[in-house]
Amino acid sequence: MSSARDLGAEEFGIGTLSLVAMGCIMVRQCHSNTCPVGVCVQDEALRKKFTGTPEKVINLMTFIAEEVREILAKLGYRSLDEVIGRTELLRQVSRGAEHLDDLDLNPILAKVDAEDAERRFGIEGNRNEVPDSLDAQMIADARPVFERREKMQLTYNVRNTHRAVGTRFSSEITRLYGMKDLADGHVHVRLRGSAGQSLGAFLCQGITLEVFGDANDYVGKGLSGGTIIVRPTVSSPLKSQDNSIIGNTVLYGATSGTLHAAGQAGERFAVRNSGAHVVVEGCGANACEYMTGGVAVILGKIGGNFGAGMTGGMAFVLDEDGTFEKHINPESLVWQRLDSDHWESVLKTLVQDHADKTDSRWSHSILEDWHIWRDKFWQICPKEMINRIDHPLSDKQTAVAAE
């Protein structure tokens, strides 16, 4: 039997699929409707460039599976399960140059504590037990919420091994009360420490997560109506606007709810946010990427490529040192100073909420001298939304519309 690499790859569509994958990875034009390989486009002329079919994907995966079976047969085995953990079957090969071959991999291939017949990484019987999540304890402690609809406040210490805190709890809430039956803050969960990845993922309305400490990546992923507050400990001497407090890819795919973080976020902040309102005090590159709704307020510096592919929502950035315009993506956005009583009120209300919820000294100082700081804000709006938003960007536009 011949493998895919022995036969003409193009005959099975493998070459086409590889080129398409490479094109999608390198070009990154999904948001602009100009994909050169014709995958993520509505333009019929561009779509003709993609000649792939589902059958070609099936062929590719079939030939990969066949080749794996051939390699196993040459080794004298019938399944992948029979070779899991068999490190003696591996050997280090030369990369062809001395400076590439100076790493000895034997120590990580050795079976230190295992007998020859034992598979250290066997599927059956050799898995480490994973402790239950913090949500299990939260659900048990919140029985009055589920039994009698009582309001509650819960307090826990949190570690970075506690992932997706609030997600299972949200599932139990929505199963019993639906997505919007509980008022905001019906259950207030206070956490002290460093939260692990995906804090408050898919958090529903009625739940508030308040962290005294910091949090890892993916805070508020898929946020669905809940409230997340991340603030330094009371004893922290750090200036919040100069301190990172949450990680990368915050609010990825959020649909509603609020996030207040008294500190900086990492890269890809509010990516694909479609409805959440958020206030942070700085962020890294690619903020508000592909954002389609909601409001983002950034009380500090931003990284490069701000707003790439942003097609909806509104953003406000405090430009203290005048560098904002060097970082924004101009292809799809317009930006201006505050020129509308309505939007100034929206911004100030969010900053006030941020100060109230996080007790951030930075936000308090902005509010105290609002007449000075308001002129340092930029308001950012997608070009395609200018004539579609309910409230114009300037009072002049409002007056013209009224006439």
N, C-alpha and C positions, 0 to 999 in steps of 0.2 A: 504494500500500500504506500502510495506517495503522500508526503505531507504537503501543506500549503506552501512551504518554502521551496519544495522541489518543483512545483508546478508554477505556471505563470500566475503571479499574484493578481494581475489585472483581471484574469479570467473569473476570479471569484469576488471582485470588487474590493479586495483588501487594500490595494494601492490607493484607490479612490477614497476609501474611508480614512486612511492614514493622512492623506493630503487635506481632507476636509477638517479632520481633528486639529492638525497643525495650523491650518488657516484660522480656525475659530480661536485657538489659544493665543496666537501671536497678534492678531489684528484687533480683537476686542472692540468690535463695532456693533455689537448686538443692539445697542440702544438707538443707533442712528439710521436704521433701515437701509444700510449700504453694505451688508455682509458680502464680501467678494466671492465667497464660495456658495452663496445662495441659500443658506440655512435659515437664518433669523430675519427674513425679509418678507414683505408683502408685494414688492415690485416684481411683476411677472417676468420682466427681462432678466433680473438677477436670479430669480428662482430657477430659471432654465439652466443655470450654471451647475446646479446640484443634480447629478444623475444617479445618486444612490437610491437604494430601495431597502425595505425591511429584510428582503430575502438575502441581500448581500451581508447584512449584519448577522443573520442566522448562519450563513456560510462561514463567515469569519470565526464565530464562536465555536462552530462545529469542528473546524480544522484545528483550532487551538486545543480543544478537548481530545481530538484524535492524536495529536502530537504528544500530549501529556501521557496518554495511554501507551504510546510507542516507547517513550522514555522509561516508563515504569516497567514495561515488559522486558526491556533490555537489562534492567536491574534485577529482574526476577520477582517483581511484585505485581499485585493485581489492583491495588487501590491506593489513593493518597493516604488513607488512614494507616496503612501498613508501613509508611515511611516517615510519618510524623515523629520527630524527635530522634531520628536515626542520623545523628551528626557524623557518624563514621563514614557515611556515604558521600560526604562533601570533602573536597580538597581545594586548597588555595591555588589559583592559577596565576601565572606571571602576566603582568601588564606590559611587559616588553621593555622596561627601563628600570634602572636601579632605584631612581628616586620615587618610583611608583610601587616598588616591591619591598619597601622597608617596614611594612606593617605586618606583624605576625598575628594571624587570626586564630591560631590554634587554641589559645586560652578560652575563647568564647565558644569553641566547638567541643571542648572536653566535657564529658559527663562526670562531674566531680563526685557526686554522692550516689550515683545510680548504678545498679548492676547492669551487666551487658544486655540482659534480656528485658530490662525495664525501659519503657518509653517515657522519658521524662515529661514530654509534652503530649502524651496521648489524650485523645478526646474524652475517652471514658475513664472516669475515676481519678483524674489528675488535675482537676480544676480547683483553683482556690475559691473558697466561699467569699462572696462579696457581701459586706455588711449592708443592711437596709439603709435607705436614705433618711435624711432628717425629716422628710415629709411624713414618713410613717409615724414618727413621734408626734408631729404636729397634728395629724389626723386623729390620733388617739387622744391627745390633750384637748381637742376642739369638739368633743362629743356634745357639749351643750349647744354649739352652733348647729349641728346636724339634727339634734333631737328636739330642741326648743327654740331655735333661731336666735339664741342669745348673742349679744355683742361680746367680743372677747379681745383681750390683749395677751399675747404669748411672747415669751422671752427665751432665747437660746444663745449659746455660744456656737459660732460657726467656724469651720475650717475649709481650706481650699480643696479638700477631698469631698466636701458636700456639694454635689453638682445638681443643677436644675432645681434649686430650692423653690418651692411654691408651685411647681408644675403639677405634681400628683394631687396636691391640696386643691388646686384650681379645678382639676378634673372631678373631684368629689363634690365641690361646691356647685359646679355647673350641672352635674348629674341630678342634684337635688333641687336646685333653685334656678337653673338656667343661667344665661350669660349676664342678665341685667336686673335680676330680681333684688339683689342686695345693694344697699346704698354704699357709696364709697367709704372705705375705712371700717366696714362692719367688723372685720377681723384685722387687727393690727399686730403684725409679727415683728418684734425687735430682735436683731441679730448683732452680736458683737464678735468681731474678728475679721478674717479674710474669707469671703465667700468664693466657692469654686466656680467653674464655668457655668454659663447659662442661668445665672440668678434670675428668677422671675420669668423664665421662659413660658410664654402663653398665659401669663398671669391674668386672671379674670377680674371683672369688676366686683368690688366688695372686699378685696384683699389689699392691704398695704404692707409692703416689705420695707423695713427701715434698717439699714446696715450702719453700725458705728464701726468704721474700719475701712475696708476697700473690697473690691470685687474683681474677678478675672474677666476673661473675654465673654462675649455674647450676652451681656446683661440685657434683659428685656427682649430676647429673641421672640418674635411673634407676639409681643405684648398685646393683650386682648381686653383692655379696660381697667386693669389694675394700676396701682400706684407703687413706684419704686423710689426710695430715697437712699442715697449713699452719701455719707458725711464722715468727716474725720472724727476721731474720739475727742471728747471735750478737752483732754489734756494735751492734744497734739499741738506742737509749736510751729507746725508748717503753715506757710501761706497757701491757702487752698488753690488760688489761681495759678500757682507755680508747681503744684504737686499732682502727679497722676493718681487717680483714685479708682478708675474703671478701665478695663482693657479694650481690646479691638472688637470691631464689628458689633457695636452696641445697637440695639433696636433693629436688628436685621428682620425685615418683614413685619414690623409692628403694625397693627391696624387701629389701635385706640389705646387710651390710657395716658399716664404721665410718668416722666422720669425726671428727678432732680438729683444731680450729682455735684457736690461741692468740691470740685477739682477737675482735672483734665481727663479726657477720654483718649483712647488710642486711635489707630487708623480705622478707616471705613466706618466712621460714625454715622448712624441713622441711614444705613444703606437699605434701600427699598422700603423705607418707612412710608406708610400710606395713611396714617391718621393720628399717630401719637404726638403729644406735646412734650417737649424736652428742653431742659436748661442744663448746660454744662459750662465749665469755665475755661475751655480750651480743648483742642483736639488735633489729631494728626492728619495725614494726607487722605485724600479721597472722601472727605466728609460729604454727607447728603447725596451720595452717589445713587443714581436711579430712584431718587425719592419721588413719590407721587402724591403725597398728601401730608397733612399735619403741619406743625410749626416747630422749628428748631431755633433755639436761642443759644448763642455761643458767646460767653462773656470773656473772651480772651483770644489768643493766637490760634490760627488754623494752619494746616499743612497745605501742600500743593494739590492741584487738580480738584479744587472745591466745586461740588455741584455737577460733576460729569454725568450726563444723562438724566439730570433732574428735570422732570416734566410736570410736577405739581407740588403743592404745598408752599410754604413760605419760610424764609430763614432770616435771622437777624444776627449780625456779627459785630462785636465791639472791637473796633480797630484802634487800639491805643497808640500804636507806633507807626501807623500809616503804611503798613505793608500788605494790607488785604488784597489790593488789586493785582499784586504779583502772583497770587495763589489761586485766583478764581478761574474757572473754565468759562470762556466767553461765548462758546458756540451756541449754548441754549439758554443763557441767563441774561437778565438785566439787573442792575443794582443802582441804588440811589440812597441819599440820606433820607431820614425820616421827614415826610412831607404830608402826613395825614394824621388828624386827631384820632381817627379810629385805630389805625395801626400802631400809633404811639401808645394808645391805651392798652391794646393787646400785648405789646411788648412789656410795658411797665407792670401790668398785672402779673405776667409770668415771672418777671424778676422779683416782684413782691412775694409771690407764692414761694419762689425759690428761697428767699431770705427767711420767710416764716418757717419753712419745712426743714431747712438745713442749718439755719442760724449762721450762714456764711458771712464772715466779716467783709469779704470782698463785695458781695451783693448789697449788703447794708450800706457800704461806703458809696456805691453807685447811686443808690436811692437817695442818700442824704444830699448829694450834689447832682441831682438828676438834670438840672438846667445846664450843667456843663457836659455831663457824660452823654446825654441824648444826641448831641451833635457829632459824637464819635462812632455812632452806630451806622452800619449799612443795612439796608433792607434788600433782600435778594429774592427775585421772583423769576420763574421760567417764562421765556418769551411767549410761549403759546398760551399762558394763563392770564396775560395782562388784560385782555378784553373779556375774560370769562369769570373773573373773581367777583364776589358779591360787592366788595368795597374797593373802589379805585385806590391806586397807590398814592394819590395826592388829593388835597382838598380842592385844587383847581379843577381836576377831572370831575370831582363830585359836583361842583358848581356848574360846569358845562353840561353834564348829564341832566341836572335838574332843569336847566333851561330848555 
